[in-house]
Amino acid sequence: MVEVDLKEIKGFLQEFDSPDREILSKFLEGKRLSSKERRRAIFYSVPILSLAVLNRRFQLNKSRAEEERVRYRPEKMGDIGSVKHLKVLPLIDFYGVGELCTEPGVSYYVKADDVGILFDIGLNDKQEHPSPLLRNMKALGIGVEDIDYIFISHLHGDHVGGSTRSREGTFALSREQLNLSHVETFTPVPMNHPSARVTHMRNPMVIIEGVTSIGPILNPLFWYGSVTEHSLAINVEGKGLVIIVGCGHQGLQKIINRVESLFDTPVYGIIGGLHYPITKSRLARWGSSNQRLGGTGKPPWDPPNRDDLKEAMEYLKAKSPKVVALSPHDSCDESIEAFKETFPDAYTHIMVGESITSS
């Protein structure tokens, strides 16, 4: 039997601008309805029941993710080596400089010494060719031949080149697939590509000297079931570990905890998406704030709030990072300003076309 708190669902329904909100409130409170109101209430009974079912699935997935977290005990990775120079150049994100293309997705060109890693692919929402990613790469002087590896943080459309690519379990730099036969790709779940070599990373693993995947972390999402995401950890000589994150569905604390369980080296910086759309979503679908209401590990009637943001920032502040850069593709401007105020000396805005360097 499905268990659900109707008061919570009522609160969620209040998020939507609907002329039927009063009827829904009366229905959920068991108040008397007119014949017309009963018909409307019956009409809404299907989505209400759907929410109850989704909530049950969400709770089961939360339990599963927590059991996996408790059970998983990764071994220390030991000496993974280091890189002397690290440059992270945003190719796709929500804000940019000049005439460069922007969108609510992520793609960063990570240069670790002489090795080029394309971290995620962006959204290409209109399925253009050449895509916003390819146009920005050309404008910034980066060719496909400059990509040695591709690292896919997770299988969501804003990171693999569109929702169609996500459903197909693949990725694409543009509407037309490019020849990537020279590229090895690392993914947190099984994926495919017509030419690239794809490696499914089930555990933390060294990619090249000084550069590792921290291994996949499972996290429940209310609307989308569960998502498995991994991040990059790069050991910069004389500095420490720089963590590069796609969306941060795992949660900041879980990411840092995983890194600290793998390495004795301190965290020097964190760059990328941490998913704090506490006031609005960048990517909206069907008139709703789906990043805020469905893209986090919380139910839609209890979306991320300022207390969650404050707790995360205080947790990170205790690690004394020297580089902090929050992706605007999945965090609102208020969250970005809060991070900037909390880390005045460490904070750097993520802008397409502006490099973040550590060396």
Beta strands, then each sheet from edge to edge (+ up, - down):
strand 1: 86-92
strand 2: 107-112
strand 3: 115-119
strand 4: 149-151
strand 5: 184-187
strand 6: 197-200
strand 7: 205-208
strand 8: 211-213
strand 9: 217-221
strand 10: 225-229
strand 11: 232-236
strand 12: 240-245
strand 13: 267-272
strand 14: 323-326
strand 15: 356-358
sheet 1: 6+ 5+ 4+ 3+ 2- 1+ 15-
sheet 2: 7+ 8- 11+ 12- 13- 14-
sheet 3: 9+ 10-
end
